């Protein structure tokens, strides 16, 4: 399968390459580069960990392995997320260490734009050097565009995020160079106490460890260990037929034993299930009033319908084009090779109780007899027995504290495409899933007075850049 020694990958998660020190992705596992990236196109075996003791599956991949100014970046599939400011120039050297032609390609933002970078065909053993300028803001998929879709789906892909350096004069910043009037209105409303109280997108707050320019990348992909091994076992120089690859990947006959070439793993940034849900680079974690943008890039061949609980989302960009009227939706379809931006307002979900804290201003809609239609009556509003009542005592007669904590609360993100949720044994939490965390309100910045479980503490430390040692963040974050 491999012409050289395998590089075994772990489930550590995709690294982030900052071209300079740029705040805004909130990921601790980041590497700083100035202007030079060295890329080798090679192959690897990766543990497809699904938090399931009986599943020890691995898969073969082709990967982009990178160095930033001579410093090795942990290898994985997908490749590192590259983050740059608009206008920065990056020199890229690409060496093909495999036995067939490969490439490194970054399209323009829109389908009719010229590519940002195009190595063309790099023959086995050859090296290509070129320079590109991050001339357009937004999120881009970099990938191998040869023998499509085989080379890309085999693992040769990753994300580039270019952040704008200035907004429209007289307005708040958006993630785009050319926001439509309605998208600009939306981002102008963030931080407005009468609309979306809290912070604007570009605003941070050191007192709460809140970074500015809050954004995430969700790069979706699917893995077929059987098909990928079949491609890897071809004789040197032989190319796998693209139509045969696509038919096997999407339409292989069903097998009760799983002995087919359909995808078995559905990933976000190379992770799935438990590991994508608890990755600080994937799962947003913030306070009500701290809007974020999630760049969704689809590198595989599957259609996903990504559904975030707790908040509806605004679709602010689709296939590189800023939306004229941002849709406010519950779920939205992402097709293969699409790139779509979800802007999450981080409004207070109706089932988080508080004393009319920050969030969309609403006074409730009374319907008589002291009841209301909105916000809906949730379990946090229900009557709990008081001291002395049987249900509120343990077997020894001691009172039981039945209070619910307000924060942190985690809501799931899952895919409405069923195969991605029932992958690898039908365990829901082994598929394409993540979440969104709420850790409080911006109107009580010092009131993190809830017990911080270790999973929340780990997430909070990584996302907010807090030291990994010492006590978990408590009353003063």
N, C-alpha and C positions, 0 to 999 in steps of 0.2 A: 504493500500500500504506500509506503513512504520510502523515498530514496535516501533519507537521512534519519538521524535519530529523532524520535518523537519528542515534542515539547508538551508536557502534560500540564493542562490548565486546571485551575481550581475554580471555585465558585465565589471568588473574592469580590467580583464586581468590576465594572468598566471604570478605568481611570479617566481623569479629565486633564487635558493639556491646555494650560492658559498661555496664550501668546502675550506675555507680560502678566502682571498681577491684576486680574479683573474680578471685582466682587460681583456676585449675582447668581451663581449656580448653587452656592451653599453646600459644596461637597468637600469633605476633609481630604479625601484621597485625590489630591490634585498635584500636578507637576507644572512648574513654570518653564517656559521656553522663551527665547527672545525672538528668533526668526528662522531657525533651521530645524527641519524635521528630516530624519533619516528613516526610510521605510523599507523593510524587507518583506517580500511576499513569500510566505512559507506555509507549513501545515502543522497541525497539532491535534492531540487528543484532549477532549475536555470532559470532565465529570459532569454529567447532567443531573445534578443533585436535586431531588424533589422532596427532601425531608421524609423519606420513606425507607425504612431499614431494609426492605426486601428489594429495593430498586437500586442497583449499583451501575446503571447504564452509563456508557461513555459514547461519545460520537466523534467522528473524524471531521476536521474542518480545514479549509484554507483560511489564512488569517493575514491581516496587516500587522506586522510587528514593528514598533516604532522606538526611536530614540529622539529625545528633545535636547538639543545642544549637547549631544554625546551621552546623555543620561538615559539608561534604559527605562522604558515605561512598562509596567506589568502587562503581559500579553493576554489577550482575551478575544473572544468573538461576541459582539462586534469590536472593531478597533476603538481606540480612545476617542472620547468626545473632544474635539478641538474647538477652543473658544478664542475669539479674536475681537478686537474693536474695528469698526469700519475704517478702512483706509490703510490698515497695517499690511505690510508685505511679508510674505513667507516663502522661504526657499525650501523646496522639497526634492529629496533624492530618493528614487525608488529603484530597488534591486529585485529582480525576479529570481528567486532561489528554487522555483518549481520547474517541472519538465514540459510545460506548455506555455504559450503566450498569455500574458496577463497585462493589466493596466490599472491606472489610478486616475479617476475621473470625478470632477465636481461640476455638476450642471449649473447653469444660471438659475436665477430665482424663478423666472417664468419659463414655460416650455420653449418660447421662441428666442430667449436670451442666449448669447454665446456662453460656452462653459467658462467657469472660473479657472479650471485647470483640466488639461487633457494630455496625459502622457503618450497617448497612442499605444500601439502594440509594443510591449517590451518582451523580447525573446528570452528564452531560458538562459540564465547566467548574465544577462545584459543589465545595464543601469541607465536610468533616465534622470536628468536633473533639470528642473524648471522652477520658475518663480510665479506666484500669483498674488494678486492684491485682493484683500477682503473688501470688495468694492460695493457689495450689496448687503444690507442688513437682513437678518432672518435666519432660519434654520435650513440646512442643506444636508442631503445624503451624499457622502462620498462613497464610491464603489468601483468595482471592476465592471466596465460596460462591454467587455468582450464575451462572445458566446452566450449572450443573454438568453434566459436568466440564470444559467448554470453557475457561472463564476460568482455572481453576486450572492445567490442563495447558498452556495457552499461556504459562505462566511466572509467574503471580501467586501465589507461595507462598514460604515461608521457614520458619525454625525459631526457636522461643522455648525457652530452657532456664531453668528456675527452680530455684535451689539452696536446699535447706533450710538454716535457720540453727541448728537444734538437732536432736539425735537423741533417742531414747528414753532416759529416765533410767537410768543404770547400764550403758549399752551404747554401742558404737561407732556412728558415724554411717553412715547409708545415704543413697542419693539420694531417699528417699521420706519422706513425712509419716507414713505408716501401714504400715510394713513388717510383713509376715506373720512369725510366729515363726521359720519356717525361713529366710526371707531375712535376718532379723536375725541368726540363728545363722551364716549364711554370712559376713556382713560382720564379725561378731565374731571369726570365725576368721582373717580377714586380719591378718597381723602376729603371729599366735600361732606360736611356734617349733615347736610340735608338730603343726601342721596346715598353715598357709600362712606360713612364715617370711618376714619382710620388714617391710613397712609396712602399716598400716591404710589404707583408702581415703582418709580425711581427713588422713592424715599426709603431710607433705612433708619434704624434707631439703635444706637449702641447700648442704651440702657436696657433693652430687651434682647440684645444680640440678634436684631433683625437686619438682615442684609438688604441693600437696595437691589433693584433690578431682579426681582425674584423670578427665576425661570428654571424649568426642568426639561429634560429630553426623555421621551418614551419612544424608543426605537424597537418596533415589533419585528419578530422573525419566527420562523418555524423550522424545526429540525427533524430530519428523517435519518436516523443512524444507518438504516439498511441501505438507503439510496446513496447517502454520502460515502459509505464504504465502497459501494459499487463504483462510484466515480473515482475514488482514490486508488482502486485496484486496476484501473486501465493501464495498458502498456505506456511507457514514456512517450509523450508527444501526441497521443491519441485523444481526441476531443469527444466528449459525451454529446450525443445529439440533443439539442435543446427541446425539440418537441417531445421526444421520448422521455426526457427528464420531467417536463411539465406534466405529461400524462401520468407517469408513475407517481409523482408527488401529489397530484390532485384526484386521480381517478383509478388508482390500483384497486383491484377487487377486494372486498371486505374479507378479513380472515379472523375467525374466532380466537386464534392463537396470537394474533398480532403480527403474523409473518407476511407482512406486505411492506410497501415503500411509502405509505402515507405518513405524514408528519406525526411524530409521537410527542414532541415537546413544543410548547408555544411560549415564547419568551418576550420580556421587555428588558432591553439593555443586557441581554444574555442571561437573565435570571427568570425564575418562575416560582409560583406558589409562595411558600413561606419566605423565600429569600428575596423575591421582588417586593413582597409586602413590607419587609423590614429593612429595605435598603434606603439609606438617607439620600442617595442620588436619584431615587425613583419616586418615593412617597413624600408628597408635600407635607410639611408640618409647620403650622403657624397659628397666629391668633386671628380671631375675627377682625376684619379690617386690614388685612395684609394680602392684597391681591397678588396672584401669580399667573404666569403664562406657561403652558405646557406645550412644547413642540413635539408633535406626534409624527414620526417618520416610519413608513412601512417598507421594509427591505425584502419581505418575503413574497409569497404567492397567495396568501390567505386574506380574505376580507374580514375585518373586525368591526364591531359596534361597541365602542368603549363607553361605559356608563359609570359616571362618578356619582355616588350617593352624597347626600348632605347639601349640595349646591347644584343648581342648573349651571350650565356653562355657556359662554359666549363664543361662537365660532368667528374668529377675527381674521383668519387668513386660510386660504385653501389653494393648494398647488402654487404657492408663491404669490398669489394675488390677494391683496387685502380686501376683505368683504365690504361691499357697499353698505349693506345693512346687517350688522352682526346678529346672527340668529341666537336666540336664548333657548337652549334645548336641554332635554334630559339625557339623550343618547344620540350619538352621531356616527355614521358609517365611515370607516377609513379603508379605502381600497388599496390593492397592491401598488406600490410606487407612488402613493399619494403622500403629501406632507400637509398637515393641518394643524392650526394653532387653536387650543382651548384656552380661553382666558377665564380663570376661576376667580370670582369676586371675593371669595372668603366671607360671604354673608353668614350671619348667625343662623344655623339650621333651626327649624321650629322646635325640634325635640331636645335642644340644649336649653335647660332652664336658667334663667337669671332674672334680675330685677329690671327688666326692660333695658338691658345693657346695649352695647354697640351692635350695629346690624342695620338692616333696612328699618327705617322708622315706621312702626305700625302700632296702633293703639288697640287692635283687636276689633272684631265685629260682633257685637252682642246680638244674641238671638232670643233674649228673654230669659227669666228665671235665673239670672246670674250666669248663664252659659254663653259660650261664644262659638263662632264658626271658624275664626282664625285669630291667632295661631291655634292649630288643632289641639285638642285635649290629649296629652300624652301621659305616659306612665309617671313622669316626674311631677305631674300636677295631681295625681290621684291621692286619695286620703290614705295616710299611713296610721295604723293604730298607735295610740299614745302609751306612755308608761303605765303599767298595771293591767293592761289588757293581755290576755293569754298569748296572743300571737306575737307580742313584742317581748316575751320572756323566754329564756332558755330553760332547760330541764331543771336547773337549780334556782329558778326564780329571778335570775339576773336579767336586767333589761337588755334588749338587743337594739343596737343602733341601726335603724333601717334607712338612714339618709343615703341618697345617691350623690356621688361626687359629680360636680359640673364639668370638670376637666381633669386629665385630657380624655377626649373621646375620639375614637377612630371609626371612620366610615369606609366601607369597601369601594374599590373600583373593580369592576369585572367586565367581561366581554359577553355580549349577547349572542355571540357565535358559539353555539353549544360545544362543538368538538374541542375548542380551546379550553373549556372548563372541565371536561371529563377526560382529559388526557392522562395517560399513564395510570391505569387502574381505576379510573372513574372517581378519583378523589378530587373534590371541588377545589381544594386549596393547592393542588399541584399544577394548575393551569395558568393561563394569563390573568393575573390578578395583582392588584396593588391596593392602595388606600389613600385617604386624606385625613390628617390629624388636626384636631382643634385643641389648642393648649390654653385657651382663655380668651379674654376680651382685651382690646387695646385701651379701654377706659379704666382698667385696673392693672396697670403695667407691673406693679410690684406684688400682685396678689396671687402668685403661684403657690397657694397654700394647700395644695393637694399632695398626697403621697405620689412620688414619681417612681413608678415601677421601672425595673431595669431596662425593659425594652424601650419604653418611652425615653428614659434617660440616655440610652445609647443613641437613639434617633436624634434627640434634641441636641446632644453634644456635637454630633457630626454635622448636622444641618446648620447649626448656629455657630460653629467654630469654637466651642468651649473645650477646654482641656479635658483629655480623656481620663485623667486621674482625679481623685478627690470625691467628695460626696455628690450624689445626684443633685441636679438643680432643684432647689426647694422654694421657700417663700420669696426669695429674691433671685430671679433668673439671671 
